[in-house]
Amino acid sequence: MTVTSTAEAVGKNVRITNILRVKRGLSQAKRNEFQIALYDELVPKACKTNLENAAFEKGLYYTFLYFNTYGEKLAEFIVNKRACGRV
């Protein structure tokens, strides 16, 4: 469950930070599994959304960050033109 979600622009990067209510101390394997599932779901959608976005063509990119309420990083990935080329 998402507790908070924020977005901020830093230059050409839009950083989207999500805080989730997830138990403390997830194993690296579980965090990797979570990151892969998120990546597979979000990247194609973000790429499709930015298909005709001129700013995306000029270097706009997104950083998705996920933390639990204890401050532990669960996932981080970047969606840019290069990542969209792999989808």
C-alpha positions as CSV (number, residue, x, y, z in Angstrom):
1,M,0.0,0.0,0.0
2,T,1.4,3.4,-0.9
3,V,1.7,5.8,2.0
4,T,3.1,8.8,0.1
5,S,4.1,9.6,-3.4
6,T,6.0,12.7,-4.5
7,A,7.6,14.0,-7.8
8,E,10.2,16.6,-8.3
9,A,12.1,17.9,-11.3
10,V,15.8,18.2,-11.1
11,G,17.1,19.5,-14.5
12,K,15.9,16.9,-17.1
13,N,15.1,14.3,-14.5
14,V,11.7,13.9,-13.0
15,R,12.2,12.0,-9.7
16,I,9.2,10.1,-8.5
17,T,9.5,8.8,-4.9
18,N,7.0,6.4,-3.4
19,I,6.9,5.3,0.2
20,L,5.2,1.9,0.7
21,R,3.9,0.1,3.7
22,V,6.1,-3.0,3.5
23,K,7.7,-4.9,6.3
24,R,11.2,-4.1,7.4
25,G,14.2,-6.1,6.3
26,L,13.1,-7.7,3.0
27,S,15.8,-9.9,1.6
28,Q,17.8,-8.8,-1.5
29,A,16.1,-11.5,-3.5
30,K,12.6,-10.1,-2.6
31,R,13.7,-6.6,-3.4
32,N,15.1,-7.7,-6.8
33,E,11.8,-9.6,-7.5
34,F,9.9,-6.4,-6.6
35,Q,12.1,-4.2,-8.8
36,I,11.8,-6.5,-11.8
37,A,8.0,-6.7,-11.5
38,L,7.7,-2.9,-11.2
39,Y,10.1,-2.3,-14.1
40,D,8.1,-4.7,-16.3
41,E,4.9,-3.0,-15.5
42,L,5.9,0.7,-15.5
43,V,8.5,1.0,-18.2
44,P,6.3,0.0,-21.2
45,K,3.5,2.4,-19.9
46,A,6.0,5.3,-19.4
47,C,7.5,4.7,-22.9
48,K,4.1,4.6,-24.5
49,T,3.1,7.8,-22.7
50,N,6.2,9.6,-23.9
51,L,6.2,8.3,-27.4
52,E,5.5,11.7,-28.9
53,N,6.9,13.9,-26.1
54,A,9.5,16.3,-27.6
55,A,11.1,16.8,-24.1
56,F,11.7,13.0,-23.9
57,E,13.4,13.2,-27.3
58,K,15.6,16.0,-25.9
59,G,16.8,14.1,-22.8
60,L,13.9,14.1,-20.3
61,Y,14.0,11.0,-18.1
62,Y,12.3,9.6,-15.0
63,T,13.8,8.1,-11.9
64,F,11.4,5.9,-9.9
65,L,12.4,5.3,-6.3
66,Y,10.6,3.1,-3.8
67,F,11.2,3.0,-0.1
68,N,9.4,1.4,2.8
69,T,8.2,3.4,5.8
70,Y,11.5,2.5,7.6
71,G,13.6,4.3,4.9
72,E,14.9,1.1,3.3
73,K,15.2,1.3,-0.5
74,L,13.1,-1.3,-2.2
75,A,13.7,-0.4,-5.8
76,E,15.2,2.3,-8.1
77,F,15.2,2.5,-11.9
78,I,15.4,5.0,-14.7
79,V,13.1,5.3,-17.7
80,N,14.8,7.2,-20.5
81,K,14.9,6.9,-24.3
82,R,17.5,4.1,-24.1
83,A,15.3,2.1,-21.7
84,C,12.4,2.5,-24.1
85,G,14.5,1.2,-26.9
86,R,14.7,-2.2,-25.1
87,V,10.9,-2.5,-24.6
